[in-house]
Amino acid sequence: MSEAPEAHSWFGPTLLEPGLDSTHPQEFERLWRAFMTARVTLGLVLVLLQGGIFFAVSSQNGIALLICSTYFAAALAVRLITRPQHLGHTFDAQWIRTIGVDLLAFSALQAVQHSSINYAPLLALPVLMASILGSLIMAMGTAAGVTLLLFAYALWATLQAPVDTTTHFMQAALTGSGCFAISFIANQLATRLASVELRAQRSQLAVTVQRQVNEMVIASLSEGILVVDEQLWVRSANPAAFALLGLSPQPPESLWPLTGHAGWQALLDLVILSHSTQQAQQADVSIHHDGRGPRHLRVRTEITSPLQAQSSSLCVVFMQDQREMQARVRTEKLASMGRMSAAVAHEIRNPLAAIIQANALLSEDLKEPSQLRMTQMVRQNALRLEKIVQNVLNLAHAPHRTEMASGQMLDLAEDVQRICRDWQHQNAVMLRFSSNWPAKPVLVWFDADHLRRVLVNLLDNAKRFSSGKENAIQIGIQTLHPSSRQTHVSMAVWSDSGPLEPSVEQHLFEPFFSSDSRSSGLGLYICRELCESHGASMSYERNTRQIGQKMQSGNEFSVLFCSQAPEQSLLGKLPPSP
């Protein structure tokens, strides 16, 4: 059986897995330069020492001083010219320039010494260099080379003075054994430290990625989140929290007090209660903004455990707009009502067809004008009821492409003027048509009754929120050319209404969501559904129009129509709508 794959973190492969880049150029360069600087410093000390001995002792020759000066020059050249490189697994040019030069120089000093100075301890430097900057094989090879040099010096010293033979060889053996031990231990320590550092860097990278993911998730939440300490300073907040509190976003590293806002007193009391009891709390609070109505929030708090004994706990505040919560509940109810209304509409369709058919048969046998008028009334209302049933089905189900064929080509400019005249007559409101109103017919693909419903709803909304002044509501039609393949036509309804709140604008076309308690919140939703069922689209934006001698900002709802019918070839390939 094959082994189960290793577990990964939810945002990708874990950063602690093998296979990542384990090299750290900066750390290696730092160690390499430290060793090269130590070699230069040691060479300078040897030059000063041998120079002092040479000038102090008249019988001293200058061979040792020459060796030290040559070593100092070679070490300085490597430090200044050579770039940091890893030691290979063989005695290459890099090994010769550094470790090889050290072994040769220190061995030569030990051989030409004519005093009591012992230069053998200096051989520990090339052993350490090979152990830390190279592999274990290179370290052991360097230690073996040092041991051979020590034995060679012991043999040479024995030939010079055969009386003390055992002492020279025992000293060489002990020193060589120490070099092997130093090389092994130093290499293992260096490898262990590099592994620990690599794991620390990988863990830090994993924490950084996890923090960035958490920040992205928290920033995208519609629920406001605050982190408040015991001194009531806000340490962190997401964009939704700033929007709910009516503040402009601040830099993440900035701290700001939760106190000082009279409209936040209910929220402040809940945070203080959470800190004092060290328990989670939940309540409905109201936030009052200057110049605007109160915003009702559902707030719950959680207390974090202190990381250290001296540290204090934090209060995490979760805030939800009750209006959005109610809108989601109403949306769920709408889904249930849609399924129920679709079932009822299907059940009504069959008896309604029977009524229409029976009324038609009855009208054939009647001769009295009064009775014929009654059958005509039955027919008109039955057809009206049938259309209502069809609209319910269109809203209950996502419109299929085949349902777009129920529209027709109509003159948008003429129909909009006729609908606006009827609306003005009923509401006694003056409308202003744009100065560039099209003089020629503007053909679009739409249903006439649906166009009336969309336009009347937009005009009713404009009347409800406009100032009522002259030219407060304006209508415009414009022909657009977004592409060379198809022409689009835009109809805009503008009013001098005030700007919408960000939360209202975000859910503007959702069902049952309205800033007016007297509105059902279905008007714009139905208008958008009717537009999309004919291939059109509806949008909202703030725009400026001229009122009198000045420019005025206002709300503008636009409908982008298709200027030609859907392709019948595409319709024939789709399944029929239910």
C-alpha positions as CSV (number, residue, x, y, z in Angstrom):
1,M,0.0,0.0,0.0
2,S,1.2,3.5,-0.8
3,E,1.8,5.8,2.0
4,A,-0.7,8.6,2.7
5,P,0.5,12.0,1.5
6,E,1.9,14.4,4.1
7,A,-0.5,16.9,5.5
8,H,-0.3,20.4,4.1
9,S,-1.5,23.7,5.5
10,W,-4.8,25.0,4.0
11,F,-3.0,27.8,2.1
12,G,-0.4,25.5,0.4
13,P,2.5,23.2,1.2
14,T,3.9,23.7,4.6
15,L,7.1,25.8,4.7
16,L,8.8,23.4,7.0
17,E,8.9,20.7,4.3
18,P,12.3,19.8,2.9
19,G,13.3,21.0,-0.5
20,L,13.3,24.7,0.2
21,D,16.5,26.7,-0.4
22,S,18.7,26.1,2.7
23,T,21.5,28.4,1.7
24,H,21.9,31.8,3.4
25,P,24.3,33.9,1.4
26,Q,24.3,36.8,4.0
27,E,25.2,34.5,6.9
28,F,27.9,32.7,5.0
29,E,29.4,35.9,3.8
30,R,29.5,37.2,7.4
31,L,31.3,34.1,8.6
32,W,33.7,34.1,5.7
33,R,34.6,37.7,6.2
34,A,35.1,37.1,9.9
35,F,37.6,34.4,9.2
36,M,39.4,36.4,6.6
37,T,39.6,39.4,9.0
38,A,40.9,37.1,11.7
39,R,43.7,35.9,9.3
40,V,44.6,39.5,8.5
41,T,44.7,40.5,12.2
42,L,46.8,37.4,13.1
43,G,49.2,38.2,10.3
44,L,49.6,41.8,11.5
45,V,50.2,40.6,15.1
46,L,52.9,38.1,13.8
47,V,54.6,40.8,11.8
48,L,54.7,43.1,14.8
49,L,55.9,40.3,17.0
50,Q,58.7,39.1,14.7
51,G,59.6,42.7,13.9
52,G,60.1,43.4,17.6
53,I,62.2,40.3,18.1
54,F,64.3,41.1,15.0
55,F,65.2,44.6,16.2
56,A,65.6,43.5,19.8
57,V,67.9,40.6,19.2
58,S,70.8,41.5,17.0
59,S,71.7,37.9,16.2
60,Q,68.2,37.1,14.9
61,N,67.8,36.4,11.2
62,G,64.9,37.8,9.2
63,I,63.4,34.6,7.8
64,A,60.6,34.5,10.3
65,L,59.8,38.2,9.7
66,L,59.8,37.5,5.9
67,I,57.4,34.6,6.4
68,C,55.0,36.7,8.6
69,S,55.1,39.6,6.2
70,T,54.3,37.3,3.2
71,Y,51.5,35.7,5.1
72,F,50.0,39.1,6.1
73,A,50.1,40.3,2.5
74,A,48.5,37.0,1.2
75,A,45.7,37.2,3.9
76,L,45.1,40.9,3.1
77,A,44.9,40.2,-0.6
78,V,42.3,37.4,-0.1
79,R,40.3,39.6,2.2
80,L,40.1,42.5,-0.2
81,I,40.0,40.8,-3.6
82,T,38.5,37.3,-3.3
83,R,34.7,37.0,-3.1
84,P,33.2,34.7,-0.5
85,Q,33.0,31.1,-1.7
86,H,32.2,27.8,-0.2
87,L,35.0,25.3,0.3
88,G,34.6,22.3,-1.9
89,H,35.1,18.7,-1.2
90,T,38.6,18.7,-2.6
91,F,41.8,20.7,-2.1
92,D,41.0,23.2,-4.8
93,A,42.3,26.7,-5.4
94,Q,40.0,28.2,-2.7
95,W,41.4,25.8,-0.1
96,I,45.0,26.6,-1.2
97,R,44.5,30.4,-1.0
98,T,43.2,30.2,2.6
99,I,43.8,27.0,4.5
100,G,46.8,25.9,2.5
101,V,48.6,29.2,3.0
102,D,47.9,29.1,6.8
103,L,49.3,25.5,7.1
104,L,52.4,26.4,5.1
105,A,53.1,29.7,7.0
106,F,52.5,28.3,10.5
107,S,54.5,25.2,9.7
108,A,57.4,27.3,8.4
109,L,57.3,29.5,11.5
110,Q,57.4,26.4,13.7
111,A,60.4,25.0,11.7
112,V,62.5,28.2,11.7
113,Q,61.9,29.2,15.3
114,H,65.0,29.8,17.4
115,S,63.2,30.7,20.6
116,S,60.8,29.3,23.1
117,I,57.8,30.4,21.0
118,N,55.5,27.5,20.0
119,Y,53.5,28.2,16.8
120,A,51.6,24.9,16.8
121,P,48.4,26.3,18.4
122,L,48.0,28.6,15.4
123,L,47.1,25.5,13.3
124,A,43.8,25.4,15.1
125,L,42.7,28.4,12.9
126,P,42.8,26.5,9.5
127,V,41.1,23.5,11.2
128,L,38.2,25.7,12.4
129,M,38.0,27.4,9.1
130,A,37.7,24.1,7.2
131,S,35.2,22.8,9.8
132,I,32.8,25.8,9.6
133,L,33.2,26.9,6.0
134,G,33.5,23.4,4.5
135,S,32.1,19.9,4.8
136,L,33.0,17.2,7.3
137,I,35.3,15.5,4.8
138,M,37.2,18.7,4.2
139,A,37.5,19.3,8.0
140,M,38.8,15.8,8.6
141,G,41.2,16.1,5.6
142,T,42.6,19.4,7.0
143,A,43.0,17.8,10.5
144,A,44.9,14.9,8.9
145,G,47.2,17.3,7.1
146,V,47.9,19.2,10.3
147,T,48.7,15.9,12.1
148,L,51.1,14.8,9.3
149,L,52.8,18.2,9.5
150,L,53.2,17.8,13.3
151,F,54.7,14.3,12.9
152,A,57.0,15.6,10.2
153,Y,58.2,18.4,12.6
154,A,58.6,15.8,15.4
155,L,60.8,13.7,13.1
156,W,62.8,16.7,12.1
157,A,63.2,17.8,15.7
158,T,64.3,14.2,16.7
159,L,67.0,14.2,14.0
160,Q,68.2,17.5,15.3
161,A,68.2,16.4,19.0
162,P,67.7,12.7,19.3
163,V,67.7,12.8,23.2
164,D,64.0,13.9,23.5
165,T,62.4,11.7,20.9
166,T,59.4,10.5,22.8
167,T,58.3,13.9,23.9
168,H,58.2,15.3,20.3
169,F,56.1,12.4,19.0
170,M,53.7,12.4,22.0
171,Q,53.1,16.1,21.6
172,A,52.5,15.6,17.9
173,A,50.0,12.8,18.6
174,L,48.1,14.7,21.2
175,T,47.9,17.8,19.1
176,G,46.7,15.9,16.1
177,S,44.1,14.1,18.1
178,G,42.9,17.5,19.4
179,C,42.7,18.8,15.8
180,F,40.5,15.8,14.8
181,A,38.2,16.4,17.8
182,I,38.0,20.1,17.1
183,S,37.2,19.6,13.4
184,F,34.4,17.1,14.2
185,I,32.8,19.1,17.0
186,A,33.1,22.4,15.2
187,N,31.6,21.0,12.0
188,Q,28.7,19.4,14.0
189,L,28.0,22.6,15.9
190,A,28.1,24.7,12.7
191,T,25.7,22.2,11.0
192,R,23.4,22.2,14.0
193,L,23.3,26.0,14.2
194,A,22.7,26.3,10.5
195,S,19.8,23.8,10.7
196,V,18.3,25.7,13.7
197,E,18.6,29.0,11.9
198,L,17.0,27.5,8.8
199,R,14.1,26.2,10.8
200,A,13.7,29.6,12.5
201,Q,13.7,31.4,9.2
202,R,11.2,28.9,7.7
203,S,9.0,29.3,10.8
204,Q,9.2,33.0,10.6
205,L,8.2,32.9,6.9
206,A,5.3,30.6,7.7
207,V,4.1,33.0,10.4
208,T,4.4,35.9,8.0
209,V,2.4,34.2,5.3
210,Q,-0.2,33.1,7.9
211,R,-0.4,36.6,9.2
212,Q,-0.9,38.0,5.7
213,V,-3.6,35.5,5.0
214,N,-5.4,36.3,8.3
215,E,-5.2,40.0,7.6
216,M,-6.7,39.5,4.1
217,V,-9.5,37.4,5.5
218,I,-10.3,39.8,8.3
219,A,-10.1,42.8,5.9
220,S,-12.6,41.2,3.6
221,L,-15.1,40.4,6.3
222,S,-18.4,42.3,6.4
223,E,-18.4,41.9,10.2
224,G,-16.6,44.7,12.0
225,I,-13.7,43.6,14.3
226,L,-12.0,45.7,17.0
227,V,-9.2,44.7,19.3
228,V,-9.3,46.8,22.5
229,D,-6.9,46.6,25.5
230,E,-7.7,47.3,29.1
231,Q,-6.8,50.9,28.7
232,L,-9.6,51.1,26.1
233,W,-7.2,51.8,23.2
234,V,-8.1,50.2,19.9
235,R,-5.0,48.2,18.8
236,S,-6.5,46.9,15.5
237,A,-9.6,47.3,13.4
238,N,-10.7,46.0,10.0
239,P,-12.3,48.3,7.3
240,A,-15.8,47.0,8.2
241,A,-15.4,48.3,11.7
242,F,-14.4,51.8,10.5
243,A,-17.4,51.8,8.2
244,L,-19.8,50.8,11.0
245,L,-18.4,53.4,13.4
246,G,-18.5,56.1,10.7
247,L,-14.7,56.7,10.7
248,S,-12.2,56.9,7.9
249,P,-9.6,54.0,7.8
250,Q,-6.4,54.6,9.7
251,P,-2.9,53.1,9.3
252,P,-2.7,49.6,10.9
253,E,0.1,50.6,13.3
254,S,-1.8,53.6,14.7
255,L,-3.7,53.4,18.1
256,W,-6.8,55.4,18.8
257,P,-9.0,55.6,22.0
258,L,-12.5,54.1,22.1
259,T,-13.4,56.8,24.6
260,G,-14.3,60.4,23.7
261,H,-17.3,59.6,21.4
262,A,-20.6,60.3,23.1
263,G,-22.4,58.2,20.5
264,W,-20.3,55.1,21.3
265,Q,-21.2,54.9,25.0
266,A,-23.2,51.7,24.8
267,L,-20.3,50.0,22.9
268,L,-17.8,51.4,25.4
269,D,-19.9,50.1,28.4
270,L,-20.0,46.6,26.9
271,V,-16.2,46.5,26.4
272,I,-15.6,47.7,30.0
273,L,-18.0,45.0,31.3
274,S,-16.1,42.4,29.3
275,H,-12.7,43.5,30.8
276,S,-14.0,43.7,34.3
277,T,-15.7,40.3,34.3
278,Q,-13.2,38.6,32.0
279,Q,-16.1,37.0,30.3
280,A,-17.6,37.2,26.8
281,Q,-20.6,39.5,26.4
282,Q,-23.3,40.0,23.8
283,A,-25.8,42.8,23.4
284,D,-27.6,45.0,20.9
285,V,-26.2,48.6,20.9
286,S,-26.9,51.8,19.0
287,I,-24.1,53.9,17.5
288,H,-25.0,57.5,17.0
289,H,-23.2,59.5,14.3
290,D,-23.2,63.3,14.0
291,G,-25.8,64.5,11.4
292,R,-27.1,60.9,10.8
293,G,-29.5,58.6,12.4
294,P,-28.5,55.8,14.8
295,R,-27.1,52.6,13.5
296,H,-28.2,49.5,15.4
297,L,-25.5,46.8,15.9
298,R,-25.3,43.3,17.3
299,V,-22.1,43.2,19.3
300,R,-20.4,40.3,21.0
301,T,-17.1,40.2,22.7
302,E,-14.4,37.7,23.5
303,I,-11.5,37.9,26.0
304,T,-8.1,36.6,25.0
305,S,-5.8,34.9,27.4
306,P,-2.6,36.9,28.4
307,L,0.5,35.5,26.7
308,Q,2.7,36.3,29.8
309,A,2.1,36.7,33.5
310,Q,2.7,40.5,33.3
311,S,0.8,41.1,30.1
312,S,-2.9,42.1,30.1
313,S,-5.7,40.5,28.2
314,L,-7.4,41.9,25.1
315,C,-11.1,42.3,24.2
316,V,-12.0,41.3,20.7
317,V,-15.2,43.0,19.6
318,F,-17.4,41.6,16.7
319,M,-20.0,44.0,15.3
320,Q,-22.8,43.2,12.8
321,D,-25.2,45.7,11.3
322,Q,-28.7,44.6,12.4
323,R,-30.1,45.9,9.1
324,E,-27.9,43.6,7.1
325,M,-28.8,40.7,9.4
326,Q,-32.4,41.4,8.9
327,A,-31.8,41.7,5.1
328,R,-30.2,38.3,5.1
329,V,-33.2,36.8,7.0
330,R,-35.6,38.5,4.6
331,T,-33.5,37.1,1.7
332,E,-33.9,33.6,3.1
333,K,-37.6,34.2,3.5
334,L,-37.7,35.4,-0.1
335,A,-36.1,32.2,-1.3
336,S,-38.7,30.2,0.5
337,M,-41.5,32.4,-0.8
338,G,-40.1,32.1,-4.3
339,R,-40.2,28.3,-4.1
340,M,-43.8,28.5,-2.7
341,S,-45.0,31.1,-5.3
342,A,-43.5,29.0,-8.1
343,A,-45.4,26.0,-7.0
344,V,-48.6,28.0,-6.6
345,A,-48.1,29.6,-10.0
346,H,-47.8,26.2,-11.6
347,E,-51.0,25.1,-9.9
348,I,-52.8,28.2,-11.0
349,R,-51.7,27.9,-14.6
350,N,-53.9,24.9,-15.5
351,P,-57.3,26.1,-14.0
352,L,-56.6,29.5,-15.5
353,A,-56.2,28.0,-18.9
354,A,-59.5,26.2,-18.4
355,I,-61.2,29.4,-17.4
356,I,-59.9,31.2,-20.6
357,Q,-61.0,28.3,-22.8
358,A,-64.5,28.1,-21.2
359,N,-65.0,31.8,-21.4
360,A,-64.1,31.7,-25.1
361,L,-66.7,28.9,-25.7
362,L,-69.3,30.8,-23.7
363,S,-68.8,34.0,-25.7
364,E,-69.6,32.1,-28.9
365,D,-73.2,31.3,-27.7
366,L,-74.0,34.7,-26.2
367,K,-75.8,37.4,-28.2
368,E,-76.6,40.1,-25.6
369,P,-74.2,43.0,-25.7
370,S,-74.1,43.2,-21.9
371,Q,-73.3,39.5,-21.6
372,L,-70.6,39.8,-24.2
373,R,-69.1,42.7,-22.3
374,M,-68.9,40.6,-19.2
375,T,-67.2,37.7,-21.0
376,Q,-64.7,40.3,-22.4
377,M,-64.0,41.5,-18.9
378,V,-63.5,37.9,-17.8
379,R,-61.0,37.4,-20.7
380,Q,-59.1,40.6,-20.0
381,N,-58.7,39.8,-16.3
382,A,-57.8,36.2,-17.0
383,L,-55.1,37.3,-19.4
384,R,-53.9,39.8,-16.8
385,L,-53.8,37.1,-14.2
386,E,-51.9,34.8,-16.6
387,K,-49.3,37.5,-17.1
388,I,-48.9,38.0,-13.4
389,V,-48.3,34.2,-13.0
390,Q,-45.7,34.4,-15.7
391,N,-43.9,37.3,-13.9
392,V,-43.9,35.3,-10.7
393,L,-42.3,32.4,-12.4
394,N,-39.7,34.7,-14.0
395,L,-38.8,36.1,-10.6
396,A,-38.9,32.8,-8.8
397,H,-36.5,31.2,-11.2
398,A,-33.4,32.5,-12.7
399,P,-34.4,33.6,-16.2
400,H,-33.3,31.3,-19.1
401,R,-32.0,32.6,-22.3
402,T,-35.1,31.4,-24.1
403,E,-37.3,33.8,-22.1
404,M,-35.6,36.7,-23.7
405,A,-37.6,36.0,-26.8
406,S,-40.8,37.3,-25.0
407,G,-39.6,40.9,-25.7
408,Q,-40.0,43.0,-28.8
409,M,-38.3,45.8,-30.6
410,L,-39.7,49.1,-29.4
411,D,-38.9,52.8,-29.8
412,L,-37.3,53.7,-26.5
413,A,-37.6,57.4,-26.9
414,E,-41.3,57.4,-27.8
415,D,-42.2,54.8,-25.1
416,V,-40.3,56.6,-22.4
417,Q,-42.0,59.9,-23.2
418,R,-45.4,58.3,-23.1
419,I,-44.7,56.6,-19.8
420,C,-43.3,59.8,-18.3
421,R,-46.3,61.9,-19.4
422,D,-48.7,59.4,-17.8
423,W,-46.6,59.4,-14.6
424,Q,-46.5,63.2,-14.5
425,H,-50.3,63.4,-14.9
426,Q,-50.8,61.0,-12.0
427,N,-48.2,62.5,-9.6
428,A,-48.3,66.2,-10.6
429,V,-44.5,66.3,-10.9
430,M,-42.5,68.1,-13.6
431,L,-39.8,66.1,-15.4
432,R,-37.0,67.5,-17.5
433,F,-35.8,65.6,-20.6
434,S,-32.2,65.9,-21.6
435,S,-31.3,68.5,-24.2
436,N,-29.8,65.9,-26.5
437,W,-33.0,63.8,-26.6
438,P,-32.9,61.6,-29.8
439,A,-35.0,62.9,-32.6
440,K,-35.0,59.6,-34.5
441,P,-36.4,56.3,-33.2
442,V,-34.2,54.4,-30.8
443,L,-34.9,50.7,-31.1
444,V,-34.2,48.4,-28.2
445,W,-35.2,44.9,-27.3
446,F,-37.5,44.9,-24.3
447,D,-41.1,44.2,-23.2
448,A,-43.3,47.3,-23.2
449,D,-45.1,46.5,-19.9
450,H,-41.8,45.6,-18.2
451,L,-40.3,48.9,-19.4
452,R,-43.3,50.8,-17.8
453,R,-42.8,48.9,-14.6
454,V,-39.0,49.6,-14.5
455,L,-39.3,53.3,-15.4
456,V,-42.3,54.0,-13.0
457,N,-40.3,52.4,-10.1
458,L,-37.3,54.5,-10.8
459,L,-39.4,57.6,-11.0
460,D,-41.2,56.8,-7.8
461,N,-37.9,56.4,-6.0
462,A,-36.6,59.7,-7.5
463,K,-39.7,61.5,-6.3
464,R,-39.5,60.0,-2.8
465,F,-35.9,61.2,-2.2
466,S,-35.6,64.3,-4.4
467,S,-35.9,67.9,-3.2
468,G,-39.1,68.6,-5.2
469,K,-37.6,71.7,-6.9
470,E,-37.7,72.4,-10.6
471,N,-35.6,70.1,-12.7
472,A,-35.0,67.9,-9.6
473,I,-35.8,64.8,-11.7
474,Q,-34.2,64.4,-15.2
475,I,-34.5,61.8,-17.9
476,G,-31.9,61.1,-20.5
477,I,-31.3,58.6,-23.4
478,Q,-27.9,58.1,-25.0
479,T,-26.6,55.8,-27.7
480,L,-23.3,54.1,-26.8
481,H,-20.8,52.2,-29.0
482,P,-18.8,50.0,-26.6
483,S,-17.8,47.7,-29.4
484,S,-18.0,47.5,-33.2
485,R,-20.3,44.4,-33.1
486,Q,-23.3,45.8,-31.3
487,T,-24.7,49.2,-30.3
488,H,-26.1,49.8,-26.8
489,V,-28.6,52.4,-25.6
490,S,-28.5,53.8,-22.1
491,M,-31.5,55.3,-20.2
492,A,-30.8,57.4,-17.1
493,V,-33.1,58.6,-14.3
494,W,-31.4,61.4,-12.3
495,S,-32.6,63.1,-9.1
496,D,-31.0,65.6,-6.7
497,S,-31.1,63.2,-3.8
498,G,-28.5,63.0,-1.2
499,P,-25.7,60.3,-1.3
500,L,-26.5,56.8,-0.2
501,E,-24.8,55.3,2.8
502,P,-22.1,52.8,1.9
503,S,-24.0,49.9,3.5
504,V,-27.2,50.8,1.6
505,E,-25.3,51.2,-1.7
506,Q,-23.6,47.8,-1.2
507,H,-26.9,46.0,-0.9
508,L,-28.9,48.3,-3.2
509,F,-30.3,45.7,-5.5
510,E,-30.8,43.0,-2.9
511,P,-34.4,41.9,-2.1
512,F,-36.1,43.3,1.0
513,F,-33.2,45.8,1.6
514,S,-34.3,49.4,1.9
515,S,-33.2,52.5,3.8
516,D,-36.9,53.5,4.0
517,S,-39.0,51.6,6.6
518,R,-42.1,52.2,4.4
519,S,-40.6,50.4,1.4
520,S,-40.6,46.7,0.9
521,G,-37.2,46.7,-0.7
522,L,-38.4,44.7,-3.7
523,G,-38.7,47.5,-6.3
524,L,-35.1,47.7,-7.5
525,Y,-34.6,44.0,-7.2
526,I,-37.6,43.3,-9.5
527,C,-36.4,46.0,-11.9
528,R,-33.0,44.5,-12.2
529,E,-34.4,41.0,-12.7
530,L,-36.7,42.3,-15.4
531,C,-33.7,44.0,-17.1
532,E,-31.5,41.0,-16.9
533,S,-34.3,38.8,-18.4
534,H,-34.1,40.9,-21.5
535,G,-30.3,41.1,-21.7
536,A,-30.2,44.6,-20.2
537,S,-28.4,45.7,-17.0
538,M,-29.0,48.3,-14.3
539,S,-26.5,50.3,-12.4
540,Y,-26.2,53.2,-9.9
541,E,-23.7,56.0,-9.5
542,R,-23.4,59.6,-8.3
543,N,-23.5,62.1,-11.1
544,T,-23.8,65.8,-11.6
545,R,-26.4,67.6,-13.6
546,Q,-27.2,71.3,-14.2
547,I,-30.0,72.8,-12.2
548,G,-30.5,76.4,-13.1
549,Q,-27.2,78.2,-13.2
550,K,-25.2,75.7,-11.2
551,M,-24.2,72.0,-11.2
552,Q,-25.8,69.7,-8.7
553,S,-24.8,66.2,-7.6
554,G,-27.4,63.5,-7.4
555,N,-28.2,59.8,-7.7
556,E,-28.5,58.3,-11.2
557,F,-29.9,54.9,-12.1
558,S,-29.0,53.8,-15.6
559,V,-30.4,50.9,-17.7
560,L,-28.2,49.6,-20.6
561,F,-30.4,48.1,-23.3
562,C,-29.6,45.8,-26.2
563,S,-30.4,47.4,-29.5
564,Q,-31.1,44.1,-31.2
565,A,-33.0,40.8,-30.4
566,P,-31.0,37.8,-29.1
567,E,-29.7,35.5,-31.7
568,Q,-32.3,32.8,-32.5
569,S,-29.6,30.3,-33.4
570,L,-28.4,30.4,-29.8
571,L,-31.9,30.2,-28.4
572,G,-32.6,27.0,-30.3
573,K,-29.6,25.2,-28.6
574,L,-30.8,25.8,-25.1
575,P,-33.3,23.7,-23.2
576,P,-36.7,25.1,-22.6
577,S,-37.4,27.0,-19.4
578,P,-39.5,25.3,-16.8
